[in-house]
Amino acid sequence: MNLTFQLLHENDIPQINEIIEWWTECNHNKIKEFLSEKQNIAITAKLDEKVIGLVYGYSLTRIDAKKPQFFIYSVDIHESHQNKGYGSKLLKYVIDWAKENDFSECFVLTNKDNPGACKIYEKAGMHHSESDCERMYEITF
């Protein structure tokens, strides 16, 4: 089996259609709209030319840094391919891609009560820090 990775662009219609087949939370227009913004990044994992995974996130620029950060928002692997190491392989590729494309770092937020995600991030070589003081605040509209 041949595992490959690809930076997704808004005109990559076949890959977008494959993602929609198994990831029901999104649709064709939403993916194209996401990919039309230059700071939005999506990278697929393909097993024997079939999309089985997707990492997407954002290039974040800061006024106090020379290089952007890559905020990984989501790592998604097709249900039939989970727990087989594809998530960590995809994430390792994304980390290498970010280094090669002059990002200062990759980061992701998760809850320590999400052991599956923690395992993928650790297998990919990511490190975590936590304290009782850190919190993420959000507001939903």
Secondary structure by P-SEA (a helix, b strand, c coil): cbbbbbbccccaaaaaaaaaaccccccaaaaaaaaccccbbbbbbbccccccbbbbbbbcccccccbbbbbbccccccccccccaaaaaaaaaaaaaaaaacccbbbbbbbccaaaaaaaaaaabbbbbbcccbbbbbccc
